Amino acid sequence: MPKVLIVDDEPAILELVSFNLQQAGFTTVTAGDGAEALEKAATEKPDLIILDVMLPNVDGFEVCRSLRTRGNTPILMLTARREEIDRVLGLELGADDYLTKPFSPRELVARVRAILRRAAENQRQEDEIIAVGDVVINTASHVVTVKGKPVDLTLKEYQLLHLLAENRGRVFSREALLERLWEGEYYGDTRTIDVHIRHLREKIEENPSHPRYILTVRGVGYKFSD
């Protein structure tokens, strides 16, 4: 159940928004000023923040700016002002959407759902891409490119590259790689891993003799550069 932090200094607005979001299936947390908003954003870790512009002491723009230095939680800003400069400034500070008071609770809920859908889609796309330097792995399509050009890999080469790149900086022994890739079904020499590593380096490294990405850890195994 998505959690929404509602920030407004008007108790009636807090109650209205909280009630409608709860009716729509959301969990809600409230804050009455900027300081409390920043504190609850850190402790409650909401999935979305509804942020009023006109807050006492620290206004919503400053809160938005501070939140953006801490993370990418989606922000929907509320304001009674209709001036275009407010809208532009809010969006430039990193707000994901903007709603002017008075607003329809139904529209507010619809905006919240739309923002969360976009955020989930963006996260899904980010999760599908592993990019390190010139090497890009699309885990959904199993396409690997180097400097924008597709690289033709065998299934085991792809699985080996994916495993190493997904665990950048972690050292895998040859035995561990065999176990992970063949799931205990291969009982041959661990030098087969060396062969696959050599082929991978020839395909993704600019200089396979002095690799940038797939590094040898002497006496242990291999790791992907972090």
N, C-alpha and C positions, 0 to 999 in steps of 0.2 A: 504494500500500500504506500504510494508516494507521500512524502512528507513535505508540507509547504510552510515556510516561515512568513508570517504576515507582519509587516512593520508599519505602524500608523499611530499617531498620537491621539486619534479620535476613537474612544471606546466603542462608539456605535458602529464605526467602520470595521473595527476589529471583529466585533460580534457578527456583523452582517456577512463579512467575507468568510470568516471561520465557519459559520453555520452552513453557508451554501457549499463550501468546499467539502465539509464533512458529509453533507447530504449526497455529494457526488462521489464519495468514496475515498477522500483524501484524509490524511492525518494532518492536523494543524498545530502550529506553535506560534505564539504571538510575542511581539515586542513593541514597547511604546516610544522608544527613542533610538537614536543611532548607536549609542554605546551598548545598549541592551541587544540591539540587532547584531552587532559584531560579535558580542559574546555568545549569543545563541546560535549564530551561524557556525561558530567554531565548535560548540559543544553538541548541538543537535544534528549537525550535518544534514540540512534539508536538501531535498531534490530540486527545489525551486524557491525563490524568494520574491514575495510581493512587497515592493518598497515604495512608500509614500515620499514624494519630493519634499513637502513642507513639514519637516521634523524640527523639534526644538533643539537648540544648541548646535548640533551637527546636522546639516540638511542631507536629503537623500542622495544628492549628487556626490557629496564627500563620502557617504557610506558606500555608494556604488563603486567609487574609485578605490576605496580601501578593500572592498570585497574582491575586486578584480585582481588586486595584487596577491590575494590569497588563494585564488582558484577560479574555476569556470562554472560555478553553480549558476544556472539560468536565473535571470532577473527580469521581472515584470514591474515597471515603474508606474505609479499612480500619481496624478497631479490634478489640481483644480485650475491650473494655468493652461491657457490655450495657445500661448505664444509658440510659434514654430521654433524659436531659439531653445526653449526648454526641451522640446522633442529631440532636436538635433544634438544638443549637449548630452542628454541622457543616453542616446544611442552611441555617441562617440565615446562615452565613458565605459561602454561595454554592456549597456542594458540590451536585453533580447527583444523586448517589446514595450509598448507604451499605451496606457489607457487613461483617458481623461474623465474626471469626476464631473457630474454624476454618471455612473455606469450601470449597465444592466448586469445583475448577478449571473444571468445565463451567459452573457458575452464574456464575462470574467472567467467563468469555468471553461468556456470554449477556448479562450486564449491560453489558459494554463495547460489544458490538454494538448493544444497544438505545439506549445513551446516544449513540453516534455517529449512529445513524439519526435520533434526535430532533434532534440538533445540525444535521445536514444538512438536515432538513426546516425547522427554524427559519431557517437561513441562506437556504434557497430562498425562503421566504416573505418574508424581509427584502429579498432581491434583487429580488423582484417588485414591491415598493412603493417609490415615490419620493414622499416627503412633505416639503414645504417650506411652513411656515406653514399656511394653510388649504387649500392645494392638495395633493391626494393623487392620484397616478397609479398605477393598478394595471396593470403592464406585461403581466401574463398575460391579463387580461380586456379590456384597453384601455379601462377605465372611469376617467374623471376626475371627481373630486368637489371642490367648493369649499364649505367649511363643512358638509360632510356631504351636500351635495345634488349629484346627478349633473349633469354639464355635457355638452350635446350638441355634439360636435365633428365636423367633417368628417375624412376620413382624413388629408389633408395638414395640417390644423390639429393633429391629434393627433400626427402624426410630428414636426412642428415643435416642439411643446411638449415632447414626449419628449426630442428631441435637445438642446434648450436646458437642460431641467431635469436631464438625466443628466450634463451637463457644466457644472454650476453654476459661475459665475464666469468661464467661458471666453468670450471675445468671438468671435463668428462674423461674418464679412463677409456681405453679401447674396449675393455670388457663391458663397461657400463653402456657404451654406445651399441655394442653388439646386442646386449640384452634388451635395450630400448627399441632398437630398429627391427630386430628379428624376433623379439619376444621369446627368447629361449629356444627357438626352433633351428638355430644355426650353431653347429658345434665345430666349425672349422677354425682355422688360424686367425688370430686377431689382426694379422697383417692385412686382411681384407678391408679393414677400416682405413689403413694407410693408403690403400689403392683408391678407395672412394674419396679420401681427402685430397689425394694428388689430382684426381680428375676434377674435383670441385675447384681447386685452386687454378687449374688450367682454364676453367670456364669463367671464373668471376674475378680473379686477381689480375691486376695490370702486370705484375711481375711475380709469377708463381714461386720463383726461387726466394723471393723476399716478400712474403705475403703480408698484406695489411689487415685482412679480415680474419682468416682462419689461422690461428697461431698454435704452434707446438709448445707444449709445456713439458720440458725434458723430464723423462722418468715418470711422467704421469699420463699425459694424453693430449687432448686438444681443447681449445676454447675459441669462442668468437670474440673478437675485439670489442671492448666496451668503451 
